[in-house]
Each structure stands twice: as structure tokens, then as C-alpha cells.
Amino acid sequence: MARWLKRGIDASAIKAADAKVRETVERILAEVEERKDKAIRALSEKFDTWSPAEFRLSRAEIERAVAQVPQRDLDDIRFAQAQVRNFAEKQKETLRDLEVETLPGVVLGHRHIPVHSIGCYVPGGRYPMVASAHMSIVTAKVAGVMRIIACAPPHKGGPHAATVAAMHLGGADEIYVLGGVQAVAAMVLGTETIEPVDMIVGPGNAYVAEAKRQLFGRVGIDLLAGPTETLIIADDSVDAEICATDLLGQAEHGPTSPAVMITNSEKLARETMVEVERLLSILPTADSAGQAWKDYGEVIVCDSTQEMIAEADRVASEHVQVMTRDPDLFLNGMRNYGSLFLGPRTNVAYGDKVIGTNHTLPTKRAARYTGGLWVGKFMKTCTYQKVLTDEASARIGEYCSRLCALEGFFGHAEQANVRVRRYGGRNVPYAAAAE
């Protein structure tokens, strides 16, 4: 039976915090919808102390930002984007249009159609998340999205040059220095100067995730990607240092980032907890990582591999790092995860920054019903049908008429009957007469 050596804060405290976030976001969205550009400027001044002449960067401003980035950094950005692009292209190859004759004269099919316009949110409050530009913009470009706009908050009083470079090199059509809920609201609701989009994507803090939740339906969203989560699954084939490093490596995202360890070795669990405290004494980001570990860190000891799998599926974490003798047992056995990192040679930071898989992943147990952002999220699978012969139309029509009448839909039935009369040569009475 699973045993907790460490638990996070009580669920009721999390619920209360979520309620406050929800109320704040509702207020901001209503303000933007009513006052548009005036609200955007006021909110940007309030939250980011940022009120430029224009939030959208001009071509000259983009070029100046890119010129500030050292060549080595630009090369690294291009390398990372090449990996993301390559994997997205391979994924797209699995999405095939379909057309099949299901009955003589009846042709059904589907096409994968790119979303027309998207807004990409690139977080940058605590850290400038340069890599998020690759994940959303590059992937959308591979999908064939026609208009891509991107927003990132100001960093230290202005545009973050490397983030702007990543947006530009990734293929963004419009770049705005605008952050938080107000950025999401502007892209979705539109203002006098920002044309609204059809879909919003990208990770963010709890407020950004809540804004996406509240706006879903007006536009599409990729998923609810809130504060980063990590789950370490380990046995005694690895040591405490690597486990603690991987826990804190994601906990540093912020004070509400869950970091959970599941193991079948109590010895490893206790050694990891000690090692976490040692690393927190030297980690430059110990303030945020330490708070996350204190409030959201958990350590769970299981009796067997199967129990570890069951607990991991219950947690349904965004990132799952598996460091066991046989990681493929978890690849084949687990069902609920955002992305798996199998074996000690890989880690979540590889996926976050460079390896090519997408780092926008489900949080708050959404992995139970969705995967992460990928090229297919930017495409609509739309069906069509063709009936090529009189005989096929009359045959389908007879079945359709009876099934419509079974439900009391006589107008529906008449759609079928008129074709049975016309193409089948049968004198079927008007549907309402059968009532």
C-alpha cells in the first residue's frame, strides 16, 4: 500500500486560491471586453509598469532586438527550433486525408484543415520562457496556420531580446510586448488595434490558464497548461542526487509547481529528501524551488512496480521522469501523463528546451483526457460525404427515413423521402402523413 513520507498543502487551500484567481480573471476579461485598448494599457501599467507608444513591435524594433542577441544564442535558438520543426513535420506525416467508398456509390472522407489564426502566449514573468516560442509558433507554422500572433510580457522594462528573436525566427506575423491575462484577452476578444484570433495556445501561470478556461468556446485552446508539474518515478538503480536535481529543476518554475516522487525504495526516498535540502542551500533559484517543495512536494513509497504505475496514473502529472531498471514497463503500462522521459540519460529540461517534443503539456490531472500541444492541435479534422449514384441515394434514403420517423423527426425523414421518390422511383408519401 502506498505510503506518504511527505505531503503537499491541503486541497482546500488550493481550492480557495483557485477561487481568488477565477474572480480576478473574470474582472479583467470584462474590463478588456468593455474598454478594449484603454483597458489593455491600464492593466499593462498596473501589472507590468509598461505603457509603450505601441504594444506591437515594428519591423525595425524586431531587427534591433535580434541584433542584441549574441550569435551563439541565435545559433542555439535555431538548433532548438530545427528539432521542434523536424518532429512536428514527422507528426504531421501521420495525419492523412481520407476518402473511402463505404458502400457502392457512397464516398466518405475527411480533410485536415489548419486553423486560420492563432495567438501564442509566451510566458516571461519569473523567467523569460524563450523555448515556449518554439513550441507554439514553429509547430503552428508546420501545421499551415495562416496568421500567427505572439505576446510576451516585458522583461526588465522592455522587450526580452532573445524571446523576440525566437518569435521572429519561428515565424510569428505579429509580435506584441504584452503579458498576463490582458494579453490573452486582447488576442481572443480583440481591441481597436489587435484583430482577434481563432485559437489561443501556450503555457502560463494560474491566471493565464484560468483566462484560457474562461474564454474557451469563444475560441479554441490547446489545453489548460498552468504551473509546471513534475513526477519522478525511481527505484534504487539511481541515486538521491539525480532524483533531487530533477525534482528541484522543475520546482524552480514557481512556488505553486508540484514536485512529486514515487519510488519502491524507502531508503532512496529518505536520501532524496535529505539531498533536496542540501541542494536548496546552494541553488540560485532556491526561493521559488524551496517554496514549491515545501507546499507542493510529495514523496510516495510503493510496494511494487504495479502500485507505482497505479499511483503515477492517479497523479496524472505533466512531466514524468522514469528512472528505473526497466522504464518501458511504465511506457507500456501508464495511461495518464503529459510526456514521459525514460531513463536517467534524458530529463524534463531536454523536453522543455531543445530535444524536439513539445513542452506545452496538460496540468492539474488533465492528462487523464488530453495529450499536449502538437501539430495536430492546430488542425481541424473535417468530414465530407458524396453520394454518386441514384441507387445509393435511394438505398440510404430508405434507412434514413425509417430512422428519422423512429425519433419523430418528420422533416428529417422528408429529406430522405424526396430522394427516394426522385432517385429510386418509389412513391413514398410525404413524411408528415405517416404521423
C-alpha positions in Angstrom: 0.0 0.0 0.0 1.3 3.5 -0.9 2.8 5.5 2.0 3.4 9.2 2.0 6.7 10.4 3.5 5.8 13.9 2.6 2.5 15.6 1.5 1.7 18.9 -0.1 -0.7 21.5 1.3 -4.3 20.7 1.9 -6.6 20.6 -1.1 -9.0 23.1 0.5 -6.2 25.7 0.5 -5.6 25.1 -3.2 -9.4 25.4 -3.9 -9.6 28.7 -2.1 -6.6 30.1 -4.1 -8.2 28.9 -7.3 -11.4 30.8 -6.4 -9.5 34.1 -6.0 -7.8 33.5 -9.3 -11.1 32.9 -11.0 -12.6 36.1 -9.7 -9.6 38.2 -10.7 -9.6 36.8 -14.2 -13.4 37.4 -14.6 -12.9 41.0 -13.7 -10.0 41.6 -16.1 -11.8 39.9 -19.0 -14.9 42.0 -18.5 -12.8 45.2 -18.4 -11.0 44.3 -21.6 -14.2 43.4 -23.4 -15.7 46.8 -22.4 -12.8 49.2 -22.7 -10.5 47.3 -25.2 -7.2 49.2 -25.8 -7.8 51.6 -22.9 -8.1 48.6 -20.6 -5.1 46.8 -22.0 -2.9 49.9 -21.4 -4.2 50.4 -17.9 -3.7 46.8 -17.0 -0.2 46.7 -18.5 0.7 49.8 -16.5 -0.7 48.3 -13.3 0.8 44.8 -13.5 4.0 45.3 -15.6 4.7 49.1 -15.4 4.7 49.0 -19.2 3.0 51.5 -21.4 4.8 52.0 -24.7 3.5 54.0 -27.6 2.6 50.8 -29.4 2.5 47.3 -27.9 3.1 45.7 -31.3 6.8 45.7 -32.3 7.7 47.3 -35.6 10.0 45.6 -38.1 12.8 47.9 -37.0 12.2 47.1 -33.4 12.3 43.4 -34.1 15.5 43.8 -36.0 17.1 45.8 -33.2 16.1 43.1 -30.7 17.5 40.3 -32.8 20.8 42.3 -33.2 21.2 42.4 -29.4 21.3 38.6 -29.1 24.8 37.1 -29.2 25.4 34.9 -32.3 25.9 31.8 -30.1 22.4 32.3 -28.6 20.9 32.8 -32.0 22.5 29.6 -33.2 21.2 27.7 -30.2 17.7 29.0 -30.8 17.9 27.9 -34.5 19.1 24.5 -33.4 16.2 24.1 -30.9 13.7 25.3 -33.5 15.1 22.8 -36.0 14.4 20.0 -33.6 10.9 21.1 -32.9 10.2 21.6 -36.6 11.5 18.2 -37.6 9.5 16.4 -35.0 6.3 18.4 -35.9 6.8 17.6 -39.6 7.1 13.9 -38.8 4.0 14.1 -36.7 2.1 15.8 -39.5 3.0 13.0 -41.8 0.9 10.7 -39.7 -2.2 12.9 -40.4 -3.5 11.6 -43.7 -6.5 12.9 -45.6 -9.0 10.1 -46.1 -11.5 9.2 -48.8 -13.2 5.8 -48.9 -16.2 4.2 -50.7 -18.1 2.7 -47.7 -21.0 1.3 -49.8 -21.4 1.2 -53.6 -21.8 4.9 -54.7 -21.3 6.3 -51.1 -18.0 8.1 -50.6 -16.9 9.4 -47.2 -13.8 11.4 -46.3 -12.0 13.8 -44.1 -9.5 16.5 -44.5 -7.1 18.1 -42.0 -7.5 21.8 -42.3 -5.2 24.3 -40.4 -6.8 26.8 -38.1 -6.7 30.2 -39.8 -5.3 32.4 -37.0 -3.8 31.7 -33.6 -2.4 33.7 -30.6 0.7 32.3 -28.9 1.3 33.3 -25.3 5.0 33.1 -24.3 5.4 33.4 -20.5 8.1 35.7 -19.1 7.1 36.8 -15.7 9.6 35.0 -13.4 11.8 33.7 -16.3 11.8 34.6 -20.0 10.5 31.4 -21.5 12.2 31.7 -24.8 11.5 28.0 -25.6 7.8 28.5 -25.5 8.1 30.5 -28.7 9.5 27.4 -30.5 6.8 25.1 -29.2 3.8 27.2 -30.3 4.9 29.3 -33.2 7.1 26.7 -35.0 4.6 24.0 -34.6 1.7 26.2 -35.9 3.8 27.1 -38.9 4.4 23.5 -39.7 0.6 22.9 -39.4 0.0 25.6 -42.0 -1.6 28.3 -39.8 -2.0 31.5 -41.9 -1.8 34.2 -39.2 0.3 33.8 -36.0 0.5 36.5 -33.4 2.6 36.2 -30.3 2.6 38.0 -27.0 5.3 38.0 -24.2 5.4 40.3 -21.2 8.1 43.0 -20.8 11.3 41.9 -19.1 13.2 44.4 -17.0 11.4 47.3 -18.6 11.3 46.3 -22.2 11.2 43.5 -24.8 13.3 40.5 -24.0 15.6 40.3 -27.0 16.1 36.5 -27.1 12.3 35.9 -26.8 11.6 38.4 -29.6 14.3 36.7 -31.7 12.7 33.3 -31.1 9.3 34.6 -32.1 10.7 36.2 -35.2 12.8 33.2 -36.3 9.9 30.9 -35.5 7.7 32.7 -38.0 5.4 35.0 -36.0 3.5 37.5 -38.1 2.8 40.0 -35.3 4.8 40.4 -32.1 3.4 42.2 -29.0 5.2 43.1 -25.8 2.2 42.4 -23.6 1.7 39.9 -20.7 -0.7 38.2 -18.4 -4.4 37.9 -18.7 -4.6 41.2 -20.6 -2.5 39.7 -23.4 -4.7 36.6 -23.6 -7.8 38.8 -23.5 -6.5 41.1 -26.3 -5.8 38.2 -28.6 -9.1 36.5 -28.0 -11.6 39.4 -27.6 -9.8 41.8 -29.9 -9.3 45.5 -29.5 -9.2 48.5 -31.7 -5.6 47.6 -32.7 -5.5 43.8 -32.3 -7.6 41.6 -34.5 -8.9 38.6 -32.6 -7.7 35.1 -33.3 -9.5 31.7 -33.7 -7.3 29.8 -31.1 -5.1 30.6 -28.2 -2.1 28.5 -27.2 0.8 28.4 -24.8 1.6 27.8 -21.2 1.4 30.4 -18.4 0.7 30.9 -14.7 -2.5 30.2 -12.9 -4.1 33.4 -14.2 -3.3 32.8 -17.8 -4.6 29.2 -17.6 -7.8 30.4 -16.0 -8.2 33.1 -18.7 -7.9 30.4 -21.3 -10.5 28.3 -19.4 -13.0 31.1 -19.3 -12.5 32.1 -22.9 -12.8 28.5 -24.3 -15.8 28.4 -26.6 -15.3 31.8 -27.9 -12.0 30.5 -29.3 -10.3 27.2 -29.3 -7.5 26.5 -26.8 -4.7 24.0 -26.9 -5.2 22.8 -23.3 -5.1 24.2 -19.7 -1.4 24.4 -19.1 -0.9 26.1 -15.8 2.0 25.9 -13.3 4.6 23.3 -14.2 4.3 19.8 -12.6 6.9 17.1 -12.4 6.8 13.5 -11.2 9.9 11.4 -10.6 9.5 7.6 -10.7 12.6 5.9 -9.4 14.0 2.7 -8.0 17.4 2.0 -6.4 19.1 1.8 -9.7 19.6 5.6 -9.4 20.8 7.8 -6.5 19.4 10.6 -4.5 21.4 13.3 -6.2 19.8 12.8 -9.6 16.3 12.4 -8.1 16.6 15.6 -6.1 18.1 17.5 -9.0 15.3 16.6 -11.3 12.7 17.5 -8.6 14.1 20.9 -8.0 14.9 21.5 -11.7 11.1 21.8 -12.3 10.1 23.2 -8.9 12.1 26.3 -9.6 9.4 27.3 -12.1 7.5 28.8 -9.2 6.1 28.5 -5.7 2.9 26.6 -6.9 4.7 23.9 -9.0 4.1 20.4 -7.7 7.2 18.1 -7.5 6.3 14.5 -6.6 8.5 11.4 -6.2 7.2 7.8 -6.4 9.6 5.0 -5.5 9.6 1.5 -4.2 12.7 2.2 -2.1 12.1 4.0 1.2 15.9 4.3 1.5 16.1 6.2 -1.8 13.1 8.3 -0.8 14.6 9.5 2.5 18.0 10.1 1.0 16.4 12.2 -1.8 14.6 14.3 0.8 17.9 15.0 2.5 19.6 15.8 -0.8 16.8 18.2 -1.7 17.5 20.2 1.4 21.3 20.2 0.6 20.7 21.4 -2.9 18.3 24.1 -1.7 21.2 25.6 0.3 23.2 26.2 -2.9 20.6 26.5 -5.7 20.3 30.1 -7.0 16.6 29.7 -7.5 16.1 28.2 -4.0 13.5 30.8 -3.1 10.9 29.6 -5.6 12.0 26.0 -5.7 12.1 25.7 -1.9 8.6 27.2 -1.6 7.2 24.8 -4.2 8.9 21.8 -2.5 7.6 22.9 0.9 4.0 23.4 -0.2 3.5 21.1 -3.2 6.3 18.5 -2.8 5.3 14.9 -2.2 7.2 11.6 -1.6 5.3 8.4 -2.0 6.7 4.9 -1.3 5.0 1.9 -3.0 5.4 -1.8 -2.5 5.6 -2.8 -6.2 6.0 -1.7 -9.8 2.3 -2.1 -10.5 1.5 0.1 -7.5 3.9 2.7 -8.8 2.2 2.7 -12.1 -1.2 3.0 -10.5 -0.1 5.9 -8.3 1.5 7.6 -11.3 -1.7 7.3 -13.2 -3.6 8.8 -10.3 -1.3 11.8 -10.1 -1.5 12.2 -13.9 1.4 14.6 -13.9 2.5 16.9 -16.7 6.1 15.7 -16.8 7.0 12.1 -15.7 10.7 11.2 -15.4 11.1 7.4 -15.2 14.5 6.3 -13.8 14.1 2.5 -13.2 15.7 -0.7 -14.3 13.0 -1.1 -17.0 11.5 2.2 -18.0 9.5 0.6 -20.8 7.3 -1.0 -18.1 6.0 2.5 -17.5 5.8 3.4 -21.2 3.6 0.4 -21.8 1.7 0.4 -18.5 0.9 4.1 -17.9 -2.1 5.9 -19.4 -2.1 9.3 -17.7 0.8 11.7 -18.4 1.7 14.7 -20.4 5.1 13.5 -21.5 7.4 10.6 -20.4 11.1 11.0 -20.0 12.5 7.4 -20.0 15.8 6.6 -18.3 18.4 8.7 -16.5 20.0 9.9 -19.7 17.1 12.1 -20.5 15.3 14.7 -18.3 12.5 17.2 -18.4 14.8 20.1 -19.2 15.7 18.4 -22.5 12.0 18.3 -23.4 11.4 21.9 -22.1 14.1 23.4 -24.2 15.6 21.6 -27.1 15.0 17.9 -27.8 12.0 18.4 -30.2 8.9 17.2 -28.3 6.5 19.9 -27.3 6.7 21.3 -23.8 3.1 22.7 -23.6 1.5 19.9 -21.7 -1.6 19.2 -19.6 -1.5 20.1 -15.9 -3.9 19.6 -12.9 -4.6 16.0 -13.9 -5.9 17.0 -17.4 -3.5 14.2 -18.7 -6.4 11.9 -17.9 -8.2 13.1 -21.1 -5.7 15.0 -23.3 -2.2 15.0 -24.5 0.0 18.0 -25.0 0.3 20.6 -27.8 1.3 19.1 -31.1 0.9 19.9 -34.8 -2.5 18.1 -34.9 -3.9 20.6 -32.3 -3.6 23.3 -34.9 -5.6 21.3 -37.5 -9.4 20.6 -37.7 -10.4 17.2 -39.0 -13.4 17.9 -41.1 -15.5 15.2 -42.7 -17.4 15.2 -46.0 -19.7 12.9 -47.9 -20.7 12.3 -51.5 -23.4 10.0 -52.9 -22.5 9.2 -56.5 -25.4 7.2 -57.8 -29.2 7.2 -57.8 -29.3 3.7 -56.4 -27.0 4.6 -53.5 -29.1 7.7 -52.6 -32.4 5.7 -52.6 -30.9 2.9 -50.6 -29.5 5.2 -47.9 -32.7 7.2 -48.0 -34.9 4.3 -47.1 -32.9 3.5 -44.0 -32.7 7.2 -43.1 -36.4 7.8 -43.5 -37.3 5.0 -41.1 -34.7 6.0 -38.5 -35.9 9.7 -38.6 -39.5 8.6 -38.1 -38.4 6.5 -35.2 -37.3 9.7 -33.5 -40.2 11.8 -34.6 -38.1 13.9 -36.9 -40.5 14.1 -39.9 -38.8 17.0 -41.6 -35.6 15.0 -41.5 -37.5 12.0 -42.9 -38.8 14.0 -45.8 -35.2 15.0 -46.7 -34.7 11.3 -47.3 -38.1 10.6 -48.9 -37.8 13.2 -51.6 -34.6 11.5 -52.7 -36.2 8.0 -52.6 -39.0 9.3 -54.8 -36.7 11.1 -57.2 -33.8 8.7 -57.4 -35.5 5.4 -56.5 -38.7 5.7 -58.4 -40.8 4.8 -55.3 -43.9 6.6 -54.4 -43.1 7.4 -50.8 -45.8 9.5 -49.1 -44.9 12.9 -47.5 -43.3 12.2 -44.2 -45.9 14.0 -42.0 -48.6 11.8 -43.4 -47.1 8.9 -41.5 -47.7 10.6 -38.2 
